[in-house]
Amino acid sequence: MGVPIVQLENLNKTYGSFIAVNNLNLQIEHGEFLTLLGPSGCGKTTTLRMIGGFETPTGGSIYVNGQDVKHLPPFKRDINTVFQSYALFPHMTLFENVTYGLKMRKVPKVEREQQALEALRRVQLEHLKDHKPRQLSGGQQQRVALARALVNNPRVLLLDEPLGALDLKLRKEMQVELKHLHQQLGMTFIYVTHDQEEALTMSDRVAVMNGGNIEQLSTPEELYEVPQTRFVADFIGDTNLYAGGVLGVEGDSVILNLFNQRVHVQKKQASVTPEQKVYLSIRPERIRCSAQTDGEVADNQLTGIFEERVYVGSFVRQIIRVCESDERITVLETAHQCQHFTPGERVAISWEGAHGVLLPA
């Protein structure tokens, strides 16, 4: 494997006593779509701004294609940035907005016009090149901002929550467009968002950040199916997360004491020892809820009291209190498959051992 397009080594950023980014190490490959994901204040935007040259690191190094760019200004880094606020010039046409940067770089007129038209063609706005920004929808303005960033053909494109100002339907449409654009260009995209679905939809890899650190760097599927920490399990999608104790290991399964009952979990993580405290994560869609039947209770089957049914369109979220416990379990089933229960009714809750994930306490 060659030199990464972007490499961060022991990157730090502090504001007084506050540590925004803490000894961050990250390699981003050529042509990759990598997303920095996390809650507000986790350090993702600060990291992006340091890569782009808009923030000066307190310590560490930033390499772009093998060159240390930490002390270079943004316009010398071969990196362009698309911000959440599009910052289009309102008095200029789309064509003039896109050619402005090329004009400042003294690119010959014929060449810059050709490049601007090609950039607008990439985002399917060539036919609106003479319009002013105020004549466009939010999604179209976002595409103009993309065209303005792409016209310079940078090695790396940074995107700082660029879809945050759009409504839900338009945001989903733009997610698909961005993913297709990335595939067509083969350019490296580094994307920042706090929206988990957005990150999972578009990215090759996702770096989940928390407190200035990367908690987990994985593919979207690995993040969702095999989280490595409690924070990642809780932050990515919905999950049921409970404390338990290890009773022992039987073959390929770890036996837990959960709600004073035995449950088994297929081993996926590091080795565990008896009496070790752990957490169990189970996604709501992996759990089944059925009418309670008499007889012996099998492993991974609990008895609960049905409390609430929440209709959310194609899915139904059911809330069940585990018997002899104050804990609630959320079950997510398709609306046409789930059974109907009345509040207070006793039900059986079950899941397969392969669908639970053990996490360190």
C-alpha positions as a printed Julia matrix, in Angstrom:
361×3 Matrix{Float64}:
   0.0     0.0     0.0
   1.33    3.48   -0.93
   1.5     6.66    1.06
  -1.91    7.69    2.51
  -3.42   10.79    0.94
  -3.92   12.25    4.45
  -2.1    11.17    7.59
  -2.53   12.65   11.06
   0.16   11.88   13.64
  -0.35   12.68   17.34
  -2.55   15.64   16.37
  -3.52   17.88   19.27
  -5.61   21.0    19.69
  -6.18   22.72   23.01
  -7.98   25.91   23.94
  -6.53   26.87   27.3
  -7.2    23.89   29.57
  -9.79   22.39   27.19
  -8.54   19.52   25.01
 -10.48   19.57   21.74
  -8.39   16.94   19.93
  -6.22   14.51   21.87
  -3.2    12.8    20.21
  -5.21   11.8    17.14
  -3.69    9.29   14.71
  -5.49    8.59   11.44
  -4.64    7.44    7.92
  -6.98    8.19    5.01
  -6.43    6.39    1.72
  -6.57    7.76   -1.84
 -10.14    7.89   -3.15
 -11.7     7.04    0.22
 -14.93    8.48    1.59
 -14.18    8.84    5.29
 -16.6    10.39    7.77
 -15.77   11.91   11.15
 -18.89   11.21   13.22
 -19.74   12.23   16.74
 -21.79   14.5    19.03
 -21.24   18.24   19.37
 -17.92   19.05   21.02
 -16.25   15.72   20.18
 -13.5    17.33   18.05
 -14.63   16.31   14.56
 -14.98   19.81   13.09
 -11.78   20.99   14.77
  -9.95   18.04   13.19
 -11.39   18.89    9.76
 -10.44   22.55   10.14
  -6.87   21.61   11.05
  -6.63   19.4     7.94
  -7.93   22.31    5.85
  -5.58   24.86    7.42
  -8.25   26.94    9.18
  -7.03   25.95   12.66
  -3.42   25.66   13.83
  -2.61   22.44   15.71
  -1.2    22.7    19.21
   0.98   19.68   18.41
   1.42   16.81   16.0
   1.7    16.6    12.21
  -0.59   16.69    9.16
   0.64   15.06    5.97
  -1.07   15.39    2.58
   0.32   12.97    0.01
   3.43   12.59    2.15
   4.09   16.34    2.6
   3.85   17.96    6.04
   1.37   20.81    5.51
   0.88   21.87    9.12
   2.4    25.31    8.54
   1.01   25.87    5.03
  -1.97   28.21    4.43
  -5.2    26.62    3.13
  -4.69   27.68   -0.51
  -1.35   25.83   -0.68
  -2.62   22.47    0.59
  -4.37   21.19   -2.56
  -7.5    20.82   -0.41
 -10.88   22.48   -0.83
 -13.68   22.8     1.73
 -17.48   22.88    1.5
 -19.06   24.46    4.57
 -22.58   24.23    5.96
 -23.07   27.91    5.11
 -22.62   27.94    1.36
 -21.1    31.48    1.31
 -22.1    32.1    -2.3
 -21.71   35.64   -3.65
 -25.34   36.82   -3.98
 -24.57   39.41   -6.7
 -22.85   36.86   -8.95
 -24.34   34.22  -11.23
 -23.6    30.55  -10.62
 -21.04   30.64  -13.41
 -19.31   33.67  -11.88
 -19.33   32.07   -8.42
 -17.63   28.96   -9.75
 -15.05   30.82  -11.85
 -14.15   33.3    -9.07
 -11.44   31.15   -7.48
  -9.9    30.34  -10.85
  -9.88   34.05  -11.7
  -8.03   34.84   -8.46
  -5.46   32.2    -9.42
  -5.09   33.96  -12.78
  -6.18   30.94  -14.81
  -6.61   32.02  -18.46
 -10.2    33.0   -19.32
 -10.92   30.27  -21.87
  -9.52   27.58  -19.56
 -11.41   28.75  -16.48
 -14.69   28.95  -18.41
 -14.24   25.38  -19.63
 -13.42   24.17  -16.1
 -16.4    26.01  -14.59
 -18.82   24.55  -17.13
 -17.47   21.06  -16.46
 -17.86   21.57  -12.69
 -21.47   22.73  -13.11
 -22.11   19.78  -15.43
 -20.88   17.39  -12.72
 -23.52   18.7   -10.31
 -26.2    18.92  -13.05
 -26.58   22.72  -12.93
 -25.07   23.75  -16.25
 -28.52   24.86  -17.48
 -28.82   27.32  -14.56
 -25.38   28.91  -14.94
 -26.81   32.42  -15.46
 -29.07   32.31  -12.38
 -28.3    34.12   -9.11
 -28.13   32.12   -5.85
 -31.42   33.61   -4.59
 -33.2    31.95   -7.53
 -32.13   28.48   -6.41
 -33.41   25.98   -3.87
 -31.28   25.0    -0.87
 -30.2    21.78   -2.56
 -29.19   23.62   -5.73
 -27.17   26.16   -3.73
 -25.41   23.27   -2.03
 -24.49   21.86   -5.43
 -23.08   25.22   -6.52
 -20.87   25.22   -3.42
 -19.73   21.71   -4.4
 -18.99   22.81   -7.98
 -16.96   25.77   -6.7
 -14.89   23.4    -4.55
 -14.49   20.78   -7.29
 -13.47   23.19  -10.05
  -9.91   23.33   -8.69
  -9.67   19.53   -8.87
  -8.19   19.23   -5.35
  -6.59   16.05   -4.02
  -8.94   16.14   -1.02
 -12.43   17.57   -0.54
 -13.47   18.45    3.02
 -17.2    18.65    3.78
 -18.25   20.2     7.1
 -21.88   19.18    7.74
 -22.86   20.49    4.27
 -26.38   19.04    4.37
 -27.32   20.28    7.83
 -29.45   23.18    6.59
 -31.59   21.04    4.26
 -34.94   19.43    5.07
 -35.03   15.66    5.66
 -36.23   14.61    2.19
 -33.75   16.82    0.37
 -30.95   15.76    2.69
 -31.54   12.1     1.83
 -31.54   12.92   -1.88
 -28.27   14.84   -1.54
 -26.68   11.95    0.37
 -27.23    9.7    -2.65
 -25.99   12.41   -5.05
 -22.82   12.96   -2.99
 -22.1     9.24   -2.89
 -22.53    8.95   -6.67
 -20.38   12.04   -7.23
 -17.62   10.55   -5.1
 -17.74    7.31   -7.07
 -17.54    9.2   -10.38
 -14.64   11.45   -9.38
 -12.53    8.99   -7.4
 -11.51   11.93   -5.19
 -10.86   11.64   -1.45
 -13.81   12.95    0.6
 -13.49   13.72    4.32
 -16.95   14.39    5.72
 -18.08   15.68    9.11
 -21.53   15.01   10.56
 -23.36   14.19   13.78
 -26.03   12.28   11.81
 -25.43    8.52   12.14
 -27.66    7.55    9.22
 -25.86   10.03    6.98
 -22.48    8.56    7.92
 -23.6     4.96    7.43
 -25.24    5.75    4.07
 -22.3     7.4     2.33
 -19.0     6.32    3.89
 -16.36    3.71    3.1
 -15.17    4.05    6.71
 -16.42    5.99    9.71
 -14.33    7.36   12.58
 -16.56    7.75   15.65
 -15.15   10.51   17.85
 -15.75   11.2    21.53
 -13.9    13.64   23.75
 -11.25   14.43   21.17
 -10.43   10.76   20.53
 -11.44    8.16   17.95
 -13.48    5.49   19.73
 -13.72    3.22   16.69
 -12.67    3.36   13.04
 -14.55    0.8    10.94
 -16.8     0.21    7.97
 -20.45    1.22    8.5
 -21.51   -2.42    8.8
 -18.84   -3.22   11.42
 -19.75   -0.13   13.44
 -23.39   -1.12   13.59
 -23.06   -4.89   13.98
 -19.88   -5.11   16.1
 -19.37   -1.93   18.15
 -16.25   -2.03   20.31
 -17.27    0.32   23.13
 -20.41    1.26   25.03
 -20.28    4.76   23.53
 -20.25    3.48   19.95
 -23.02    0.93   20.62
 -25.2     3.63   22.17
 -24.39    6.37   19.64
 -24.83    4.4    16.42
 -28.52    3.69   15.9
 -30.8     2.35   18.66
 -29.74   -0.39   21.03
 -30.68   -2.12   24.26
 -27.67   -1.86   26.58
 -27.54   -3.69   29.9
 -24.97   -4.53   32.57
 -24.36   -8.21   33.24
 -21.9   -10.62   34.81
 -19.97  -13.44   33.18
 -20.91  -16.88   34.55
 -18.59  -18.86   32.31
 -17.81  -20.03   28.78
 -19.47  -22.98   27.09
 -18.05  -23.82   23.66
 -18.48  -20.79   21.43
 -20.73  -18.95   23.84
 -20.28  -16.71   26.84
 -22.91  -17.33   29.54
 -24.13  -14.2    31.28
 -26.22  -13.43   34.32
 -28.67  -10.85   32.97
 -31.66   -9.83   35.1
 -30.84  -12.9    37.28
 -31.36  -15.21   34.3
 -28.92  -17.11   32.08
 -28.38  -15.78   28.58
 -25.74  -16.81   26.07
 -23.77  -14.63   23.67
 -21.68  -15.87   20.78
 -18.07  -14.86   21.39
 -17.02  -11.96   19.15
 -14.71   -9.89   21.34
 -11.68  -10.5    23.54
 -11.65  -13.31   26.09
 -13.67  -12.93   29.27
 -13.32  -14.42   32.75
 -15.93  -15.64   35.26
 -17.46  -12.9    37.42
 -16.24  -10.22   35.02
 -18.61   -7.29   34.63
 -19.63   -6.58   31.03
 -22.34   -4.87   28.99
 -24.62   -6.57   26.51
 -25.85   -4.68   23.45
 -28.82   -6.0    21.47
 -30.35   -4.1    18.56
 -34.16   -3.67   18.85
 -34.78   -5.27   15.44
 -32.93   -8.43   16.56
 -35.42   -9.12   19.38
 -38.73  -10.94   19.0
 -41.8   -10.47   21.15
 -44.46  -13.2    21.35
 -47.31  -14.36   23.55
 -46.06  -16.07   26.71
 -46.38  -19.85   26.82
 -46.15  -22.16   29.82
 -43.16  -24.42   30.17
 -39.42  -24.21   30.66
 -37.82  -20.89   29.71
 -34.92  -21.37   27.29
 -31.69  -19.36   27.18
 -32.17  -15.86   25.77
 -35.87  -15.85   26.53
 -37.18  -13.47   29.15
 -40.64  -12.76   30.47
 -41.86   -9.2    30.42
 -44.85   -6.93   30.88
 -45.99   -5.15   27.74
 -46.17   -1.39   28.34
 -46.41    0.6    25.13
 -46.73    0.36   21.36
 -45.38    3.25   19.26
 -46.32    3.33   15.58
 -43.57    4.86   13.41
 -44.84    4.15    9.89
 -43.44    0.94    8.45
 -42.18   -0.11   11.9
 -43.65   -0.51   15.36
 -41.58    0.14   18.49
 -42.75   -1.93   21.47
 -41.64   -1.16   25.03
 -41.57   -4.08   27.5
 -40.58   -4.12   31.17
 -38.6    -7.18   32.19
 -40.36   -9.05   35.0
 -38.82   -8.5    38.45
 -36.75   -5.64   37.06
 -37.07   -1.94   36.35
 -35.3    -2.35   33.01
 -37.14   -1.8    29.74
 -36.44   -3.56   26.46
 -37.28   -2.0    23.11
 -38.4    -4.29   20.29
 -38.62   -3.03   16.7
 -40.73   -5.02   14.24
 -42.34   -4.33   10.89
 -45.88   -3.02   11.24
 -47.48   -5.87    9.31
 -45.66   -8.64   11.23
 -45.83   -7.62   14.88
 -48.45   -9.03   17.2
 -50.77   -6.75   19.1
 -50.58   -6.82   22.9
 -52.43   -4.85   25.53
 -50.66   -2.89   28.28
 -50.06   -5.13   31.31
 -50.06   -8.36   29.26
 -47.24  -10.85   29.97
 -45.1   -11.57   26.9
 -41.99  -13.53   25.98
 -38.89  -11.73   24.67
 -36.18  -13.66   22.84
 -33.1   -13.23   20.62
 -30.36  -15.35   19.1
 -26.98  -15.57   20.83
 -25.22  -14.38   17.67
 -27.11  -11.08   17.8
 -25.8    -9.92   21.18
 -22.53   -7.99   21.46
 -20.37   -8.07   24.6
 -18.71   -4.79   25.57
 -16.17   -4.06   28.31
 -17.56   -2.46   31.44
